[in-house]
Amino acid sequence: MKKKHIIILLSTLIIGIIIGGLAMGIYSHKRMNSYMENPTPEKLKSRNMHMLDPDVSQLKQIEPILDKYSVKAYNALKENEFRMYTMYDSLYQELKPLLNETQQDKFEKKLNRIKTKIGK
């Protein structure tokens, strides 16, 4: 009888640890993905609005300014991603003769991730 209680308690503990770990992993993954993907101009504006927390009287004056600069910031992020892709592509072309097959595959995967991110 005593062994049965110990086994039940240990199995409950292990199941709880597994469920907690999975839940935390899913939550962390979602949080990290939201920071890793490029924000849209609307999201940039929303972040700035949240940071500034303007009152009603300021809102009409602040909103057009944030609209203008959110689009500029979005375009700068996109341009920077494209520049990073071209730099990594040039680096790869120069390193390619020196790399073995595995290293080439890893580098090509990195280039493909950047390429899909910028939509090229």
Backbone bond lengths (Angstrom), bond angles and torsions (degrees), N, CA, C in turn:
res aa  C-N    CA-C-N  psi(-1)  N-CA   C-N-CA  omega(-1)  CA-C   N-CA-C  phi
1 M - - - 1.445 - - 1.536 111.47 -
2 K 1.332 116.83 -39.12 1.445 121.24 -178.56 1.537 111.02 -66.74
3 K 1.333 116.87 -39.94 1.465 121.33 179.33 1.524 110.81 -64.43
4 K 1.303 115.92 -37.43 1.462 120.52 -179.49 1.533 110.62 -62.50
5 H 1.335 117.29 -42.43 1.470 121.08 179.16 1.526 111.46 -66.25
6 I 1.323 115.82 -40.28 1.469 119.95 179.41 1.529 110.07 -65.24
7 I 1.300 117.61 -43.14 1.475 121.54 179.71 1.532 110.08 -63.61
8 I 1.328 116.69 -42.40 1.469 119.89 179.20 1.519 110.61 -63.69
9 L 1.336 117.70 -44.42 1.471 121.09 179.37 1.527 111.83 -63.70
10 L 1.318 116.62 -44.88 1.468 120.26 179.69 1.524 111.71 -65.16
11 S 1.323 117.28 -41.74 1.464 119.12 179.76 1.533 110.43 -66.76
12 T 1.322 117.47 -37.50 1.465 120.57 176.46 1.529 110.77 -63.75
13 L 1.324 116.24 -41.99 1.460 120.85 178.10 1.528 111.25 -62.24
14 I 1.310 116.36 -45.52 1.472 120.94 -179.12 1.523 110.61 -64.99
15 I 1.319 117.15 -43.42 1.470 120.41 178.24 1.529 110.18 -62.58
16 G 1.319 117.71 -40.64 1.464 121.61 177.97 1.521 112.62 -63.06
17 I 1.328 115.61 -41.49 1.472 119.87 177.84 1.521 110.29 -63.96
18 I 1.312 117.51 -43.01 1.471 121.38 -179.65 1.525 110.57 -64.17
19 I 1.327 117.33 -46.80 1.467 120.45 -179.58 1.528 110.62 -64.38
20 G 1.329 116.73 -42.41 1.467 120.38 178.27 1.517 112.12 -63.04
21 G 1.325 116.12 -42.06 1.466 119.95 178.90 1.512 111.98 -64.38
22 L 1.323 116.66 -43.02 1.464 120.13 178.67 1.532 111.28 -64.72
23 A 1.323 116.37 -43.54 1.466 119.64 179.55 1.519 110.88 -62.47
24 M 1.327 117.30 -43.33 1.461 120.71 179.36 1.527 111.08 -65.80
25 G 1.335 116.71 -38.21 1.467 120.42 177.94 1.516 111.93 -63.77
26 I 1.321 117.19 -42.92 1.465 121.02 179.11 1.520 110.18 -64.84
27 Y 1.322 116.71 -44.90 1.469 121.25 179.44 1.530 110.88 -61.68
28 S 1.322 117.16 -47.16 1.469 120.89 -179.99 1.522 111.33 -63.02
29 H 1.315 116.28 -40.76 1.467 120.65 -179.79 1.525 110.78 -61.26
30 K 1.332 116.55 -44.57 1.463 119.88 179.12 1.522 111.09 -64.27
31 R 1.330 117.57 -41.33 1.463 120.92 179.24 1.519 111.26 -63.67
32 M 1.328 116.91 -43.55 1.456 120.44 -178.45 1.526 111.11 -67.83
33 N 1.327 117.53 -38.92 1.463 119.88 179.02 1.512 111.67 -63.91
34 S 1.321 118.09 -34.94 1.459 119.55 179.64 1.526 111.16 -66.62
35 Y 1.327 117.28 -29.00 1.461 119.83 177.58 1.513 112.39 -85.73
36 M 1.320 118.00 -25.36 1.451 120.56 -176.38 1.520 112.86 -81.30
37 E 1.301 117.82 -31.27 1.459 118.73 -179.42 1.524 109.58 -81.67
38 N 1.312 115.02 148.92 1.460 119.42 -178.46 1.517 110.98 -69.21
39 P 1.308 116.17 132.91 1.460 118.49 178.91 1.524 111.27 -74.48
40 T 1.313 115.73 149.85 1.458 121.26 174.95 1.531 107.97 -78.72
41 P 1.326 117.78 166.33 1.472 118.73 177.08 1.530 112.39 -57.64
42 E 1.329 116.13 -35.15 1.470 119.12 178.98 1.525 111.20 -65.58
43 K 1.347 115.53 -39.93 1.463 119.29 -179.83 1.533 110.62 -69.27
44 L 1.329 116.74 -38.06 1.461 119.94 176.38 1.531 110.43 -61.81
45 K 1.317 115.49 -43.36 1.457 120.35 178.47 1.527 110.26 -63.40
46 S 1.313 116.21 -43.09 1.459 120.93 -179.57 1.526 111.48 -62.34
47 R 1.338 116.58 -42.34 1.469 120.36 178.16 1.523 111.04 -61.34
48 N 1.333 115.50 -43.40 1.464 118.92 179.84 1.523 111.51 -67.98
49 M 1.326 116.74 -38.26 1.465 119.79 177.27 1.521 110.36 -62.32
50 H 1.318 115.34 -42.03 1.459 119.66 179.64 1.530 110.64 -64.55
51 M 1.334 116.27 -40.44 1.456 120.68 -179.85 1.527 110.77 -65.63
52 L 1.340 116.87 -44.97 1.461 120.93 -176.92 1.526 112.78 -76.73
53 D 1.321 116.00 -34.14 1.463 122.77 -178.24 1.537 110.92 48.13
54 P 1.353 116.47 62.31 1.467 119.27 -176.90 1.533 111.84 -72.68
55 D 1.328 114.87 151.74 1.466 117.74 174.65 1.531 108.77 -83.83
56 V 1.307 116.86 177.03 1.468 121.96 -172.92 1.525 111.77 -61.36
57 S 1.311 117.57 -37.05 1.468 120.25 -178.73 1.526 112.04 -69.27
58 Q 1.320 117.35 -30.89 1.468 120.98 -179.69 1.527 112.19 -83.54
59 L 1.307 116.80 -23.59 1.455 121.56 -171.67 1.524 113.02 -56.89
60 K 1.335 117.90 -44.52 1.472 120.98 -178.12 1.520 111.95 -64.94
61 Q 1.323 117.52 -30.70 1.460 120.53 -179.66 1.525 112.13 -84.38
62 I 1.323 116.33 -35.36 1.469 120.67 -175.52 1.524 112.33 -78.94
63 E 1.318 117.36 -35.82 1.468 121.12 -173.34 1.532 113.97 -58.73
64 P 1.337 120.56 -47.28 1.472 118.74 179.44 1.536 113.11 -64.25
65 I 1.322 115.91 -33.78 1.466 119.63 179.19 1.528 109.63 -67.74
66 L 1.319 116.70 -43.65 1.466 119.87 177.99 1.521 111.62 -65.52
67 D 1.340 117.05 -36.03 1.465 119.89 176.38 1.528 110.69 -58.45
68 K 1.327 115.80 -47.79 1.460 121.11 -177.16 1.531 110.93 -63.14
69 Y 1.324 117.13 -47.43 1.455 119.80 -175.84 1.527 112.91 -77.98
70 S 1.302 118.72 -23.41 1.466 120.75 175.63 1.517 110.14 -66.54
71 V 1.323 116.60 -40.78 1.472 120.30 177.17 1.521 110.24 -66.16
72 K 1.335 117.03 -41.29 1.465 120.26 178.23 1.530 111.12 -63.09
73 A 1.324 116.99 -42.40 1.466 121.01 -179.88 1.533 110.18 -65.50
74 Y 1.325 116.71 -40.85 1.466 120.91 178.92 1.532 110.03 -62.10
75 N 1.324 116.79 -45.50 1.466 120.51 179.41 1.525 111.35 -63.51
76 A 1.332 116.93 -38.04 1.464 120.44 178.20 1.525 110.85 -65.28
77 L 1.331 117.23 -39.97 1.464 120.54 177.58 1.525 111.01 -63.44
78 K 1.332 116.47 -43.73 1.467 120.32 179.47 1.527 111.24 -64.10
79 E 1.330 116.10 -42.72 1.464 120.18 179.92 1.527 110.34 -63.81
80 N 1.317 116.47 -40.85 1.459 120.31 179.79 1.526 110.87 -64.59
81 E 1.331 117.55 -40.35 1.458 120.05 177.10 1.524 111.40 -61.43
82 F 1.331 116.84 -42.06 1.457 120.45 179.35 1.526 110.36 -64.07
83 R 1.332 116.47 -41.26 1.467 120.04 178.52 1.527 111.18 -64.21
84 M 1.333 116.90 -39.69 1.462 120.55 177.53 1.532 110.36 -63.64
85 Y 1.331 116.46 -40.65 1.463 119.66 179.21 1.528 110.45 -62.64
86 T 1.320 117.76 -46.31 1.464 119.72 -179.05 1.526 111.23 -65.03
87 M 1.344 116.89 -35.41 1.457 120.03 178.02 1.531 110.64 -66.60
88 Y 1.340 116.80 -45.70 1.464 120.15 178.50 1.530 111.43 -65.40
89 D 1.319 117.41 -35.21 1.457 120.28 177.92 1.521 110.22 -65.25
90 S 1.319 117.59 -43.12 1.468 121.18 177.51 1.531 110.79 -63.79
91 L 1.327 115.85 -42.08 1.461 120.52 177.67 1.520 110.46 -60.15
92 Y 1.315 116.11 -44.22 1.469 120.53 -179.46 1.524 110.94 -63.19
93 Q 1.326 117.11 -43.26 1.466 120.05 -179.32 1.530 111.09 -61.66
94 E 1.328 116.41 -34.50 1.455 119.97 179.92 1.535 111.99 -77.22
95 L 1.324 116.43 -35.99 1.464 120.36 -178.40 1.523 113.69 -84.02
96 K 1.304 118.23 -20.23 1.467 122.97 -172.20 1.527 113.45 -50.59
97 P 1.344 120.30 -45.17 1.471 118.70 -179.51 1.541 113.40 -65.34
98 L 1.322 117.43 -20.87 1.457 120.83 -177.10 1.522 113.77 -93.15
99 L 1.326 117.23 -12.90 1.463 121.36 -174.06 1.525 111.66 -93.18
100 N 1.338 115.08 148.83 1.461 118.80 173.63 1.532 108.88 -82.94
101 E 1.325 116.27 178.28 1.469 121.57 -174.33 1.530 112.41 -60.33
102 T 1.322 116.95 -43.60 1.464 121.48 -179.02 1.528 110.99 -64.31
103 Q 1.309 116.23 -43.81 1.470 120.38 179.29 1.528 111.12 -64.48
104 Q 1.331 116.31 -39.53 1.460 119.72 177.25 1.519 111.20 -62.74
105 D 1.329 116.57 -42.43 1.471 120.28 179.03 1.525 110.98 -61.61
106 K 1.329 116.74 -43.91 1.469 120.60 179.45 1.527 110.79 -61.40
107 F 1.324 115.67 -43.86 1.469 119.71 -178.46 1.520 110.42 -67.26
108 E 1.337 116.92 -39.88 1.465 120.41 179.29 1.526 110.86 -65.47
109 K 1.331 117.54 -36.60 1.468 120.21 176.31 1.522 110.71 -63.43
110 K 1.331 116.35 -41.04 1.469 120.41 177.91 1.523 110.15 -62.85
111 L 1.321 116.85 -44.35 1.466 120.60 178.18 1.527 111.19 -62.06
112 N 1.316 116.74 -41.26 1.467 120.23 179.50 1.522 112.10 -65.51
113 R 1.339 116.83 -37.23 1.467 119.63 176.70 1.524 110.70 -62.76
114 I 1.330 115.96 -44.15 1.460 119.95 179.35 1.523 109.58 -66.12
115 K 1.333 116.66 -41.12 1.460 121.15 -178.72 1.519 111.11 -62.35
116 T 1.322 117.93 -44.37 1.466 119.95 179.37 1.522 111.06 -68.97
117 K 1.321 117.21 -31.52 1.468 120.25 179.18 1.524 111.56 -66.82
118 I 1.337 116.16 -38.37 1.460 118.37 -179.56 1.524 112.09 -88.07
119 G 1.325 116.33 -4.98 1.456 119.94 176.41 1.507 114.43 76.17
120 K 1.316 116.11 30.10 1.462 119.88 -178.90 1.505 110.15 -90.76
